[in-house]
C-alpha cells in the first residue's frame, strides 16, 4: 500500500513538472537545462546537457533520511527542509545564483550527481541530488514533443506575420496611388518578399543563432511558449482520461444482501412449497401442504 501511494505521488509530481519551464543553469564550467518542482511531499528534478537527460524523484521519506545523513546537526521538519531547498534553487534557475550557495556536478557512468553547499540557521547545509538517466517517455514528454509543438506554433506565427506584411504593403501601395507621400524618407521600405526573407534568414541570421551557444536554448519568450504548449498538452491529456473513464465505467460493486429481490415467477411460486415458504391462500381454498409431508392413503376398491 505504501509503495502504491509513493508511486502515485511520484506520478503526480511528474505531471505537475510538465508545465514548469526549462531554465539554463551553469554548474562550474558546464551549462545545463533544468527544471524542478518542490512540494511538501517531495521533489522531482529533470536536468540535461543536451547530450543526456537525468532525473531524480524523491518523496518526503527519502528526503528526511538523506537530510539526517548529510546534516547531522540540523533537526527540521521535512516540509521546512524542502521549502529551504526550493529557496536555494530558485536563484540558480533564475540565472542569478546566490553567492552564499555553491553548486557542483559530477558525471558518472550511472548518472549525474549535483552537490549543494549553503547555510541554514547559521549551520552548514549540504544536499546531494542523485540523478539517474531519464526514461525515453519522460524525455519525449518534457522535451521532444513540446519542442515539436513549439516549432509548429512558431511556423504558424511566421506565416501569419508574412501574410500581415503583404496586407500592409498593399495598404501602403494604395496610399501612394492616392497621392500620399512620406514626411521622412528614411521610413521608406521595400515591399516584403517572403522567399527573399527566408533566404536571408538562412544565410545571415541562422548561423548567428547557432553560434550563440547551447545555454541560450530557452529565453524568457520561449519559456512562456513552452508553458503554454505544455498546459495545452496537460488539458488534452485530462480530456482523454475523462473520455476513457466515460467509455469504460467501473462496474457496480456486488452486494451481499438483497434489498430489492426480483418478483417471484410462477415457477418460483410453485416450487416455493419445497423451500418452506407457503404462499397465501384464499378463504375458499385451503392451503396445500408440502408434498414431502403428505401421507398417501391406501387406495380402496369397490369390493374392499
Backbone as CSV, one residue per row, in Angstrom:
resi,resn,N_x,N_y,N_z,CA_x,CA_y,CA_z,C_x,C_y,C_z
1,UNK,0.827,-1.198,0.000,0.000,0.000,0.000,0.868,1.258,0.000
2,UNK,1.912,1.255,0.837,2.810,2.405,0.906,3.504,2.615,-0.425
3,UNK,3.950,1.514,-1.053,4.620,1.619,-2.347,3.680,2.195,-3.402
4,UNK,2.411,1.816,-3.341,1.434,2.335,-4.291,1.236,3.833,-4.101
5,UNK,1.136,4.282,-2.857,0.978,5.711,-2.589,2.201,6.489,-3.037
6,UNK,3.398,5.923,-2.827,4.607,6.588,-3.267,4.633,6.701,-4.780
7,UNK,4.186,5.661,-5.486,4.149,5.695,-6.942,3.179,6.756,-7.435
8,UNK,2.002,6.818,-6.802,1.021,7.823,-7.197,1.555,9.229,-6.935
9,UNK,2.260,9.421,-5.808,2.839,10.724,-5.520,3.898,11.111,-6.522
10,UNK,4.720,10.144,-6.943,5.749,10.410,-7.940,5.134,10.771,-9.285
11,UNK,4.059,10.067,-9.673,3.397,10.374,-10.935,2.764,11.763,-10.902
12,UNK,2.211,12.155,-9.756,1.618,13.482,-9.647,2.680,14.565,-9.763
13,UNK,3.832,14.364,-9.123,4.919,15.326,-9.233,5.385,15.448,-10.685
14,UNK,5.508,14.308,-11.358,5.989,14.324,-12.747,4.995,15.017,-13.662
15,UNK,3.707,14.848,-13.398,2.681,15.522,-14.193,2.721,17.027,-13.967
16,UNK,2.898,17.448,-12.725,2.974,18.879,-12.426,4.265,19.488,-12.956
17,UNK,5.325,18.696,-13.032,6.600,19.196,-13.550,6.491,19.555,-15.029
18,UNK,5.565,18.921,-15.750,5.453,19.118,-17.194,5.295,20.592,-17.551
19,UNK,4.493,21.326,-16.809,4.212,22.715,-17.148,5.259,23.690,-16.611
20,UNK,6.290,23.184,-15.941,7.374,24.046,-15.487,8.346,24.284,-16.644
21,UNK,8.794,25.527,-16.860,9.686,25.801,-17.995,11.113,25.341,-17.735
22,UNK,11.838,25.070,-18.798,13.258,24.776,-18.710,14.015,26.082,-18.465
23,UNK,15.099,25.981,-17.718,15.945,27.140,-17.449,17.400,26.755,-17.687
24,UNK,18.183,27.711,-18.170,19.616,27.487,-18.379,20.350,27.733,-17.065
25,UNK,21.130,26.762,-16.629,21.885,26.886,-15.376,23.340,26.550,-15.642
26,UNK,24.214,27.234,-14.929,25.655,26.988,-15.039,26.133,26.331,-13.748
27,UNK,26.731,25.169,-13.902,27.312,24.428,-12.778,28.788,24.250,-13.074
28,UNK,29.597,25.073,-12.427,31.019,25.053,-12.748,31.242,25.605,-14.148
29,UNK,31.900,24.830,-14.994,32.134,25.238,-16.372,31.130,24.622,-17.338
30,UNK,30.162,23.920,-16.813,29.177,23.237,-17.658,27.844,23.982,-17.613
31,UNK,27.157,23.961,-18.749,25.838,24.574,-18.867,24.796,23.487,-19.064
32,UNK,23.712,23.594,-18.312,22.655,22.592,-18.363,21.313,23.282,-18.578
33,UNK,20.349,22.492,-19.001,18.951,22.873,-18.945,18.330,22.097,-17.795
34,UNK,17.554,22.783,-16.971,16.996,22.112,-15.797,15.603,22.641,-15.508
35,UNK,14.820,21.789,-14.878,13.503,22.167,-14.355,13.285,21.353,-13.096
36,UNK,12.631,21.942,-12.112,12.469,21.273,-10.830,11.148,21.695,-10.217
37,UNK,10.582,20.808,-9.439,9.330,21.090,-8.733,9.443,20.578,-7.310
38,UNK,9.144,21.451,-6.364,9.160,21.094,-4.952,7.739,21.142,-4.398
39,UNK,7.399,20.159,-3.592,6.151,20.106,-2.846,6.456,19.601,-1.443
40,UNK,5.464,19.718,-0.555,5.655,19.219,0.810,5.854,17.709,0.827
41,UNK,5.425,17.028,-0.244,5.528,15.568,-0.301,6.809,15.089,-0.966
42,UNK,7.649,16.001,-1.473,8.886,15.593,-2.137,9.245,16.552,-3.253
43,UNK,10.124,16.116,-4.127,10.535,16.946,-5.259,10.888,16.044,-6.441
44,UNK,10.957,16.674,-7.633,11.417,15.990,-8.826,12.266,16.971,-9.618
45,UNK,13.417,16.506,-10.074,14.384,17.323,-10.816,14.663,16.654,-12.146
46,UNK,14.672,17.462,-13.215,14.993,16.984,-14.559,16.080,17.895,-15.099
47,UNK,17.187,17.326,-15.568,18.339,18.128,-15.993,18.986,17.479,-17.213
48,UNK,19.491,18.326,-18.123,20.062,17.814,-19.373,21.207,18.716,-19.828
49,UNK,22.210,18.088,-20.427,23.281,18.836,-21.080,23.119,18.784,-22.597
50,UNK,21.922,18.412,-23.072,21.562,18.253,-24.484,22.277,17.079,-25.142
51,UNK,22.997,16.319,-24.358,23.538,15.032,-24.818,22.891,13.887,-24.058
52,UNK,22.607,14.128,-22.783,21.930,13.153,-21.935,20.907,13.889,-21.077
53,UNK,19.966,13.129,-20.546,18.942,13.680,-19.665,18.893,12.813,-18.412
54,UNK,18.921,13.470,-17.245,18.870,12.762,-15.972,17.716,13.313,-15.136
55,UNK,17.313,12.518,-14.158,16.250,12.989,-13.269,16.392,12.322,-11.908
56,UNK,15.747,12.955,-10.916,15.600,12.335,-9.597,14.241,12.712,-9.042
57,UNK,13.542,11.731,-8.505,12.277,11.932,-7.828,12.418,11.370,-6.416
58,UNK,12.212,12.223,-5.426,12.393,11.813,-4.028,11.158,12.205,-3.228
59,UNK,10.629,11.248,-2.460,9.482,11.550,-1.609,9.957,12.065,-0.260
60,UNK,9.005,12.402,0.600,9.344,13.005,1.888,10.193,12.074,2.751
61,UNK,9.916,10.780,2.688,10.688,9.830,3.497,12.144,9.795,3.066
62,UNK,12.387,9.766,1.746,13.767,9.739,1.243,14.492,11.037,1.570
63,UNK,13.782,12.155,1.468,14.388,13.445,1.788,14.772,13.495,3.265
64,UNK,13.877,13.034,4.129,14.181,13.037,5.559,15.372,12.165,5.912
65,UNK,15.465,10.985,5.297,16.582,10.089,5.569,17.895,10.684,5.094
66,UNK,17.900,11.280,3.877,19.142,11.845,3.346,19.569,13.077,4.130
67,UNK,18.608,13.861,4.590,18.951,15.056,5.364,19.637,14.683,6.678
68,UNK,19.228,13.577,7.289,19.866,13.124,8.518,21.301,12.669,8.259
69,UNK,21.530,12.082,7.089,22.874,11.608,6.758,23.825,12.762,6.434
70,UNK,23.300,13.813,5.758,24.159,14.899,5.306,24.240,16.051,6.299
71,UNK,23.219,16.208,7.114,23.164,17.340,8.045,22.819,16.819,9.437
72,UNK,23.791,16.223,10.072,23.560,15.575,11.359,23.240,16.584,12.460
73,UNK,23.668,17.822,12.312,23.468,18.829,13.361,22.152,19.578,13.194
74,UNK,21.456,19.337,12.092,20.204,20.045,11.837,19.018,19.138,12.141
75,UNK,18.020,19.713,12.788,16.781,18.985,13.066,15.617,19.874,12.645
76,UNK,15.074,19.589,11.479,13.952,20.367,10.955,12.923,19.414,10.363
77,UNK,11.716,19.906,10.229,10.682,19.115,9.582,10.990,18.983,8.096
78,UNK,10.544,17.871,7.530,10.836,17.613,6.125,10.229,18.691,5.234
79,UNK,9.018,19.145,5.553,8.380,20.183,4.734,9.191,21.477,4.760
80,UNK,9.724,21.837,5.943,10.574,23.027,6.042,11.884,22.823,5.291
81,UNK,12.398,21.620,5.329,13.626,21.290,4.626,13.420,21.449,3.111
82,UNK,12.303,20.938,2.604,12.007,21.046,1.176,11.802,22.501,0.765
83,UNK,11.166,23.267,1.620,10.971,24.688,1.330,12.314,25.403,1.230
84,UNK,13.250,25.078,2.111,14.570,25.692,2.066,15.316,25.278,0.797
85,UNK,15.207,24.027,0.408,15.816,23.579,-0.848,15.272,24.368,-2.029
86,UNK,13.969,24.582,-2.033,13.331,25.330,-3.115,13.879,26.752,-3.176
87,UNK,14.019,27.389,-2.019,14.512,28.761,-1.990,15.969,28.843,-2.457
88,UNK,16.742,27.807,-2.209,18.141,27.809,-2.657,18.250,27.570,-4.163
89,UNK,17.332,26.800,-4.722,17.369,26.511,-6.155,16.787,27.645,-6.994
90,UNK,15.909,28.448,-6.409,15.212,29.483,-7.177,16.172,30.474,-7.855
91,UNK,17.157,31.038,-7.135,18.070,31.977,-7.809,18.878,31.316,-8.931
92,UNK,19.251,30.079,-8.751,20.019,29.375,-9.782,19.206,29.249,-11.063
93,UNK,17.930,28.875,-10.940,17.085,28.717,-12.116,16.747,30.062,-12.751
94,UNK,16.785,31.129,-11.969,16.510,32.460,-12.498,17.742,33.097,-13.140
95,UNK,18.867,32.395,-13.120,20.092,32.939,-13.704,20.809,33.915,-12.806
96,UNK,20.460,33.956,-11.521,21.083,34.857,-10.563,21.492,34.077,-9.320
97,UNK,22.490,33.219,-9.435,22.878,32.366,-8.307,23.333,33.181,-7.106
98,UNK,22.972,32.685,-5.938,23.343,33.337,-4.683,24.800,33.030,-4.361
99,UNK,25.531,34.069,-3.943,26.957,33.891,-3.652,27.182,32.997,-2.442
100,UNK,26.193,32.887,-1.561,26.363,32.060,-0.357,26.064,30.581,-0.611
101,UNK,25.621,30.266,-1.806,25.296,28.882,-2.151,26.137,28.451,-3.344
102,UNK,26.799,27.326,-3.207,27.640,26.819,-4.288,27.093,25.493,-4.798
103,UNK,27.260,25.276,-6.097,26.816,24.049,-6.751,27.982,23.443,-7.521
104,UNK,28.009,22.138,-7.534,28.991,21.415,-8.350,28.337,20.138,-8.849
105,UNK,28.868,19.610,-9.945,28.291,18.401,-10.519,29.387,17.395,-10.808
106,UNK,28.992,16.152,-10.821,29.928,15.060,-11.092,29.219,14.008,-11.929
107,UNK,29.741,13.774,-13.115,29.165,12.770,-14.004,29.753,11.395,-13.695
108,UNK,28.901,10.401,-13.695,29.331,9.020,-13.520,28.715,8.173,-14.619
109,UNK,29.142,6.931,-14.682,28.584,6.049,-15.696,27.113,5.763,-15.443
110,UNK,26.699,5.835,-14.194,25.317,5.510,-13.846,24.416,6.732,-13.732
111,UNK,24.971,7.951,-13.825,24.115,9.109,-13.716,24.882,10.392,-13.474
112,UNK,24.217,11.328,-12.817,24.773,12.648,-12.549,24.489,13.006,-11.101
113,UNK,25.506,13.509,-10.406,25.355,13.932,-9.010,25.552,15.439,-8.925
114,UNK,24.628,16.107,-8.250,24.731,17.542,-8.014,24.932,17.771,-6.523
115,UNK,25.949,18.527,-6.180,26.258,18.793,-4.777,25.988,20.258,-4.474
116,UNK,25.257,20.514,-3.407,24.908,21.867,-2.978,25.482,22.115,-1.594
117,UNK,26.015,23.314,-1.406,26.547,23.709,-0.102,26.052,25.099,0.211
118,UNK,25.429,25.269,1.398,24.892,26.562,1.789,24.841,26.630,3.311
119,UNK,23.930,27.453,3.842,23.758,27.589,5.280,22.281,27.557,5.634
120,UNK,22.010,27.107,6.837,20.650,27.091,7.366,20.730,27.311,8.870
121,UNK,20.128,28.407,9.315,20.147,28.772,10.741,21.566,28.878,11.275
122,UNK,22.479,29.408,10.445,23.858,29.599,10.872,24.712,28.354,10.842
123,UNK,24.170,27.241,10.404,24.907,25.990,10.340,25.135,25.589,8.888
124,UNK,26.214,24.867,8.600,26.441,24.398,7.223,25.290,23.512,6.755
125,UNK,24.936,23.692,5.526,23.822,22.942,4.943,24.310,22.275,3.668
126,UNK,24.083,20.951,3.557,24.530,20.194,2.390,23.349,19.419,1.796
127,UNK,23.424,19.275,0.499,22.441,18.433,-0.165,23.021,17.869,-1.457
128,UNK,22.684,16.615,-1.715,23.128,15.933,-2.940,21.906,15.454,-3.711
129,UNK,21.867,15.785,-4.994,20.868,15.243,-5.904,21.495,14.062,-6.640
130,UNK,20.904,12.898,-6.518,21.411,11.695,-7.184,20.512,11.390,-8.377
131,UNK,20.938,11.809,-9.549,20.113,11.701,-10.756,20.532,10.492,-11.587
132,UNK,19.542,9.792,-12.076,19.764,8.643,-12.951,19.249,8.988,-14.347
133,UNK,19.642,8.215,-15.371,19.156,8.509,-16.729,17.639,8.500,-16.798
134,UNK,17.082,9.496,-17.449,15.626,9.607,-17.575,15.124,8.618,-18.621
135,UNK,13.976,8.003,-18.392,13.399,7.096,-19.389,13.005,7.855,-20.654
136,UNK,12.925,7.121,-21.754,12.635,7.733,-23.046,11.300,8.465,-23.027
137,UNK,10.286,7.874,-22.392,8.971,8.501,-22.349,9.022,9.857,-21.653
138,UNK,9.802,9.971,-20.589,9.920,11.243,-19.885,10.611,12.283,-20.750
139,UNK,11.672,11.883,-21.449,12.382,12.802,-22.341,11.460,13.278,-23.456
140,UNK,10.694,12.356,-24.008,9.760,12.712,-25.076,8.684,13.656,-24.570
141,UNK,8.170,13.387,-23.390,7.062,14.193,-22.865,7.500,15.594,-22.493
142,UNK,8.689,15.725,-21.911,9.122,17.023,-21.395,9.978,17.821,-22.367
143,UNK,10.505,17.185,-23.411,11.439,17.889,-24.280,11.079,17.743,-25.760
144,UNK,10.968,16.511,-26.245,10.815,16.300,-27.688,9.460,16.799,-28.182
145,UNK,8.377,16.287,-27.602,7.039,16.674,-28.074,6.781,18.170,-27.904
146,UNK,7.108,18.775,-26.746,6.896,20.227,-26.640,7.702,21.030,-27.657
147,UNK,8.934,20.613,-27.944,9.738,21.347,-28.922,9.133,21.252,-30.320
148,UNK,8.608,20.081,-30.670,7.948,19.944,-31.971,6.721,20.838,-32.034
149,UNK,5.920,20.857,-30.971,4.736,21.697,-30.944,5.098,23.177,-30.957
150,UNK,6.176,23.539,-30.277,6.645,24.921,-30.310,7.083,25.313,-31.721
151,UNK,7.765,24.411,-32.420,8.200,24.687,-33.792,6.999,24.916,-34.708
152,UNK,5.968,24.079,-34.540,4.762,24.251,-35.354,4.065,25.572,-35.029
153,UNK,4.030,25.920,-33.743,3.400,27.178,-33.346,4.165,28.375,-33.906
154,UNK,5.492,28.336,-33.841,6.299,29.433,-34.367,6.177,29.526,-35.889
155,UNK,6.112,28.382,-36.568,5.932,28.388,-38.015,4.597,29.019,-38.399
156,UNK,3.556,28.687,-37.661,2.247,29.296,-37.914,2.292,30.794,-37.660
157,UNK,3.013,31.190,-36.623,3.144,32.609,-36.323,3.871,33.346,-37.444
158,UNK,4.934,32.751,-37.970,5.689,33.363,-39.070,4.808,33.529,-40.304
159,UNK,4.021,32.514,-40.619,3.143,32.600,-41.786,2.106,33.704,-41.630
160,UNK,1.556,33.853,-40.431,0.569,34.912,-40.203,1.217,36.289,-40.283
161,UNK,2.440,36.418,-39.770,3.151,37.694,-39.854,3.478,38.038,-41.307
162,UNK,3.885,37.030,-42.090,4.175,37.268,-43.508,2.918,37.722,-44.244
163,UNK,1.790,37.087,-43.939,0.527,37.491,-44.554,0.161,38.915,-44.151
164,UNK,0.406,39.268,-42.893,0.107,40.615,-42.427,0.989,41.654,-43.122
165,UNK,2.271,41.306,-43.339,3.168,42.224,-44.044,2.711,42.465,-45.479
166,UNK,2.260,41.428,-46.138,1.760,41.585,-47.504,0.527,42.489,-47.531
167,UNK,-0.337,42.344,-46.534,-1.505,43.216,-46.460,-1.094,44.665,-46.208
168,UNK,-0.088,44.854,-45.357,0.398,46.210,-45.095,1.004,46.833,-46.346
169,UNK,1.744,46.033,-47.114,2.312,46.537,-48.372,1.217,46.964,-49.333
170,UNK,0.149,46.173,-49.413,-0.972,46.532,-50.287,-1.631,47.830,-49.799
171,UNK,-1.714,48.003,-48.471,-2.295,49.225,-47.920,-1.434,50.437,-48.234
172,UNK,-0.107,50.277,-48.083,0.810,51.385,-48.379,0.751,51.753,-49.858
173,UNK,0.689,50.744,-50.724,0.608,50.998,-52.159,-0.667,51.766,-52.510
174,UNK,-1.744,51.458,-51.831,-2.991,52.178,-52.069,-2.861,53.647,-51.651
175,UNK,-2.177,53.895,-50.546,-1.939,55.279,-50.128,-1.120,56.034,-51.180
176,UNK,-0.092,55.371,-51.716,0.764,56.015,-52.716,-0.032,56.360,-53.971
177,UNK,-0.868,55.399,-54.388,-1.665,55.668,-55.585,-2.666,56.800,-55.349
178,UNK,-3.002,57.039,-54.101,-3.926,58.126,-53.769,-3.212,59.463,-53.615
179,UNK,-1.868,59.451,-53.776,-1.105,60.689,-53.701,-0.437,60.943,-52.378
180,UNK,-0.533,60.001,-51.412,0.113,60.198,-50.109,1.621,60.062,-50.259
181,UNK,2.380,60.852,-49.489,3.847,60.795,-49.507,4.366,60.722,-48.083
182,UNK,5.578,60.217,-47.933,6.220,60.118,-46.629,6.800,61.460,-46.224
183,UNK,6.627,61.819,-44.988,7.228,63.058,-44.495,8.707,62.876,-44.209
184,UNK,9.117,61.631,-43.932,10.528,61.313,-43.677,10.934,60.167,-44.596
185,UNK,11.822,60.432,-45.477,12.186,59.452,-46.499,12.878,58.227,-45.899
186,UNK,13.491,58.374,-44.724,14.193,57.240,-44.118,13.248,56.140,-43.659
187,UNK,11.963,56.438,-43.611,10.981,55.433,-43.220,10.542,54.553,-44.392
188,UNK,11.031,54.884,-45.605,10.620,54.113,-46.770,11.172,52.677,-46.698
189,UNK,10.369,51.705,-47.010,10.766,50.280,-47.025,10.426,49.665,-48.372
190,UNK,11.118,48.590,-48.670,10.837,47.844,-49.890,9.693,46.866,-49.635
191,UNK,8.932,46.557,-50.648,7.860,45.566,-50.477,8.422,44.239,-49.969
192,UNK,7.677,43.608,-49.081,8.124,42.357,-48.459,8.071,41.208,-49.465
193,UNK,9.189,40.491,-49.564,9.287,39.304,-50.415,9.610,38.117,-49.501
194,UNK,8.649,37.236,-49.315,8.819,36.154,-48.349,9.990,35.243,-48.706
195,UNK,10.132,34.879,-49.971,11.215,33.974,-50.372,12.574,34.614,-50.130
196,UNK,12.699,35.912,-50.458,13.962,36.623,-50.215,14.276,36.687,-48.731
197,UNK,13.240,36.936,-47.932,13.426,36.993,-46.486,13.925,35.652,-45.940
198,UNK,13.333,34.537,-46.395,13.735,33.216,-45.922,15.185,32.915,-46.294
199,UNK,15.593,33.270,-47.493,16.973,33.041,-47.914,17.952,33.854,-47.078
200,UNK,17.604,35.100,-46.820,18.475,35.953,-45.998,18.565,35.405,-44.578
201,UNK,17.451,34.902,-44.040,17.458,34.346,-42.686,18.374,33.128,-42.594
202,UNK,18.292,32.232,-43.579,19.120,31.026,-43.557,20.600,31.353,-43.683
203,UNK,20.930,32.366,-44.465,22.339,32.679,-44.728,22.944,33.552,-43.637
204,UNK,22.195,34.547,-43.176,22.749,35.534,-42.249,22.374,35.282,-40.786
205,UNK,21.094,35.117,-40.520,20.629,35.061,-39.130,20.845,33.712,-38.469
206,UNK,20.586,32.631,-39.202,20.668,31.298,-38.593,22.051,30.977,-38.044
207,UNK,23.160,31.243,-38.762,24.483,30.961,-38.177,24.731,31.720,-36.880
208,UNK,24.254,32.945,-36.778,24.460,33.712,-35.556,23.691,33.099,-34.388
209,UNK,22.478,32.611,-34.682,21.682,31.978,-33.629,22.369,30.703,-33.142
210,UNK,22.884,29.915,-34.080,23.537,28.648,-33.706,24.840,28.884,-32.963
211,UNK,25.524,29.997,-33.234,26.785,30.291,-32.559,26.585,30.895,-31.177
212,UNK,25.325,31.186,-30.810,25.067,31.827,-29.519,25.359,30.892,-28.358
213,UNK,25.379,29.588,-28.602,25.670,28.637,-27.532,24.433,27.919,-27.065
214,UNK,24.635,26.734,-26.487,23.523,25.907,-26.044,22.853,26.464,-24.802
215,UNK,23.547,27.330,-24.064,22.967,27.863,-22.838,21.811,28.816,-23.071
216,UNK,21.663,29.313,-24.295,20.579,30.237,-24.605,19.388,29.519,-25.229
217,UNK,19.227,28.241,-24.936,18.185,27.444,-25.592,16.791,27.947,-25.262
218,UNK,16.564,28.414,-24.035,15.241,28.851,-23.619,15.312,30.278,-23.084
219,UNK,14.954,31.245,-23.948,14.821,32.623,-23.494,13.497,32.762,-22.758
220,UNK,13.256,33.935,-22.194,12.018,34.136,-21.442,10.795,33.980,-22.345
221,UNK,10.900,34.442,-23.603,9.768,34.301,-24.534,9.501,32.838,-24.845
222,UNK,10.570,32.077,-25.056,10.401,30.656,-25.349,9.918,29.899,-24.112
223,UNK,10.298,30.342,-22.931,9.786,29.717,-21.714,8.271,29.891,-21.620
224,UNK,7.789,31.081,-21.961,6.340,31.314,-21.942,5.633,30.450,-22.979
225,UNK,6.250,30.320,-24.163,5.654,29.476,-25.196,5.662,28.013,-24.766
226,UNK,6.740,27.572,-24.132,6.817,26.190,-23.639,5.720,25.924,-22.618
227,UNK,5.511,26.855,-21.697,4.474,26.678,-20.681,3.089,26.621,-21.319
228,UNK,2.850,27.484,-22.332,1.549,27.474,-23.000,1.313,26.155,-23.722
229,UNK,2.352,25.630,-24.367,2.230,24.367,-25.099,1.983,23.203,-24.148
230,UNK,2.734,23.130,-23.059,2.594,22.004,-22.130,1.286,22.086,-21.343
231,UNK,0.802,23.294,-21.059,-0.501,23.418,-20.397,-1.611,22.916,-21.308
232,UNK,-1.494,23.210,-22.598,-2.469,22.687,-23.547,-2.392,21.169,-23.627
233,UNK,-1.178,20.626,-23.597,-0.996,19.174,-23.611,-1.599,18.545,-22.366
234,UNK,-1.428,19.187,-21.215,-1.993,18.665,-19.966,-3.521,18.673,-20.015
235,UNK,-4.103,19.726,-20.578,-5.562,19.775,-20.692,-6.087,18.688,-21.629
236,UNK,-5.397,18.460,-22.736,-5.824,17.412,-23.658,-5.701,16.034,-23.031
237,UNK,-4.624,15.817,-22.262,-4.466,14.531,-21.580,-5.580,14.313,-20.568
238,UNK,-5.983,15.384,-19.888,-7.071,15.267,-18.910,-8.390,14.957,-19.607
239,UNK,-8.636,15.574,-20.771,-9.857,15.293,-21.528,-9.872,13.844,-22.006
240,UNK,-8.707,13.353,-22.471,-8.640,11.957,-22.913,-8.923,11.008,-21.760
241,UNK,-8.423,11.346,-20.573,-8.651,10.495,-19.416,-10.123,10.460,-19.054
242,UNK,-10.786,11.638,-19.091,-12.215,11.693,-18.792,-13.013,10.911,-19.824
243,UNK,-12.590,10.989,-21.101,-13.303,10.267,-22.156,-13.164,8.764,-21.971
244,UNK,-11.967,8.306,-21.613,-11.760,6.874,-21.384,-12.559,6.388,-20.183
245,UNK,-12.632,7.213,-19.143,-13.407,6.827,-17.957,-14.895,6.731,-18.284
246,UNK,-15.364,7.627,-19.192,-16.776,7.606,-19.556,-17.119,6.399,-20.422
247,UNK,-16.172,5.996,-21.289,-16.418,4.850,-22.156,-16.305,3.528,-21.420
248,UNK,-15.525,3.480,-20.340,-15.310,2.235,-19.605,-15.645,2.463,-18.143
249,UNK,-16.938,2.605,-17.824,-17.305,2.880,-16.424,-16.998,1.693,-15.531
250,UNK,-16.743,1.964,-14.285,-16.450,0.914,-13.317,-17.726,0.157,-12.990
251,UNK,-17.736,-1.179,-13.093,-18.950,-1.933,-12.793,-19.349,-1.765,-11.343
252,UNK,-20.649,-1.755,-11.045,-21.090,-1.563,-9.640,-20.639,-2.709,-8.765
253,UNK,-20.337,-2.362,-7.537,-19.850,-3.374,-6.595,-20.975,-4.338,-6.240
254,UNK,-20.622,-5.616,-6.099,-21.619,-6.608,-5.734,-21.979,-6.476,-4.268
255,UNK,-23.237,-6.659,-3.945,-23.702,-6.567,-2.562,-24.022,-7.947,-2.033
256,UNK,-23.828,-8.106,-0.735,-24.063,-9.412,-0.127,-25.536,-9.620,0.187
257,UNK,-26.265,-8.523,0.445,-27.688,-8.651,0.742,-28.527,-8.507,-0.504
258,UNK,-29.850,-8.607,-0.326,-30.770,-8.467,-1.441,-31.847,-7.484,-1.039
259,UNK,-31.516,-6.168,-1.098,-32.502,-5.188,-0.641,-33.727,-5.125,-1.522
260,UNK,-33.581,-5.416,-2.810,-34.708,-5.361,-3.720,-34.754,-6.643,-4.538
261,UNK,-35.247,-7.768,-3.961,-35.271,-9.020,-4.715,-36.282,-8.933,-5.834
262,UNK,-36.006,-9.613,-6.966,-36.935,-9.588,-8.090,-38.217,-10.322,-7.716
263,UNK,-39.350,-9.938,-8.325,-40.617,-10.618,-8.012,-40.562,-12.071,-8.431
264,UNK,-41.108,-12.968,-7.623,-41.034,-14.406,-7.944,-41.868,-14.718,-9.177
265,UNK,-41.340,-15.612,-9.974,-42.073,-16.064,-11.155,-43.089,-17.127,-10.754
266,UNK,-43.897,-17.526,-11.743,-44.921,-18.539,-11.465,-44.299,-19.859,-11.063
267,UNK,-43.151,-20.153,-11.714,-42.478,-21.415,-11.365,-41.909,-21.345,-9.961
268,UNK,-41.397,-20.123,-9.585,-40.850,-19.990,-8.242,-41.942,-20.150,-7.198
269,UNK,-43.162,-19.597,-7.508,-44.245,-19.743,-6.548,-44.645,-21.193,-6.382
270,UNK,-44.616,-21.961,-7.472,-44.983,-23.383,-7.403,-43.971,-24.167,-6.606
271,UNK,-42.664,-23.786,-6.813,-41.605,-24.547,-6.142,-41.334,-24.051,-4.744
272,UNK,-41.994,-22.930,-4.355,-41.675,-22.371,-3.045,-42.107,-23.278,-1.909
273,UNK,-43.059,-24.134,-2.155,-43.509,-25.027,-1.093,-42.440,-25.982,-0.663
274,UNK,-41.552,-26.328,-1.569,-40.471,-27.263,-1.216,-39.381,-26.577,-0.442
275,UNK,-39.389,-25.171,-0.374,-38.356,-24.444,0.356,-38.880,-23.917,1.676
276,UNK,-40.054,-24.369,2.091,-40.574,-23.947,3.385,-41.309,-22.640,3.330
277,UNK,-41.631,-22.057,2.150,-42.363,-20.808,2.017,-43.741,-21.136,1.513
278,UNK,-44.780,-20.869,2.311,-46.151,-21.204,1.953,-46.851,-19.993,1.396
279,UNK,-47.276,-19.988,0.153,-47.966,-18.827,-0.405,-49.308,-18.643,0.280
280,UNK,-49.798,-17.420,0.312,-51.068,-17.088,0.962,-52.218,-17.723,0.194
281,UNK,-53.175,-18.340,0.950,-54.314,-18.995,0.308,-55.558,-18.159,0.505
282,UNK,-56.484,-18.349,-0.371,-57.755,-17.629,-0.274,-58.676,-18.378,0.691
283,UNK,-59.741,-17.692,1.199,-60.652,-18.378,2.144,-61.348,-19.561,1.529
284,UNK,-61.591,-19.527,0.234,-62.329,-20.620,-0.406,-61.451,-21.798,-0.725
285,UNK,-60.176,-21.607,-0.536,-59.257,-22.688,-0.908,-58.303,-22.917,0.238
286,UNK,-58.208,-24.160,0.668,-57.307,-24.499,1.763,-55.876,-24.530,1.266
287,UNK,-54.959,-24.182,2.115,-53.550,-24.201,1.693,-53.081,-25.619,1.450
288,UNK,-52.281,-25.745,0.395,-51.707,-27.054,0.063,-50.509,-27.327,0.940
289,UNK,-50.462,-28.524,1.461,-49.331,-28.913,2.305,-48.179,-29.342,1.431
290,UNK,-46.985,-29.213,1.941,-45.825,-29.660,1.160,-45.949,-31.140,0.824
291,UNK,-45.443,-31.463,-0.361,-45.578,-32.849,-0.848,-44.838,-33.818,0.048
292,UNK,-43.743,-33.354,0.650,-42.947,-34.264,1.464,-43.668,-34.648,2.751
293,UNK,-44.631,-33.823,3.193,-45.280,-34.092,4.472,-46.645,-34.775,4.302
294,UNK,-47.150,-34.873,3.086,-48.451,-35.526,2.882,-48.303,-37.039,2.952
295,UNK,-49.323,-37.681,3.542,-49.290,-39.140,3.690,-50.283,-39.740,2.689
296,UNK,-49.717,-40.567,1.836,-50.566,-41.194,0.825,-51.489,-42.236,1.466
297,UNK,-52.804,-42.143,1.135,-53.746,-43.107,1.649,-53.787,-44.320,0.740
298,UNK,-54.154,-45.462,1.379,-54.235,-46.713,0.620,-55.490,-46.720,-0.253
299,UNK,-55.226,-46.996,-1.517,-56.372,-46.956,-2.460,-57.394,-48.059,-2.120
300,UNK,-58.639,-47.654,-2.180,-59.710,-48.603,-1.846,-60.484,-48.967,-3.134
301,UNK,-60.831,-50.253,-3.266,-61.654,-50.689,-4.403,-63.132,-50.727,-4.049
302,UNK,-63.928,-51.031,-5.039,-65.382,-51.067,-4.791,-65.805,-52.229,-3.887
303,UNK,-65.077,-53.316,-3.957,-65.483,-54.516,-3.203,-64.534,-54.767,-2.031
304,UNK,-63.854,-53.762,-1.539,-62.942,-53.983,-0.406,-63.686,-53.901,0.911
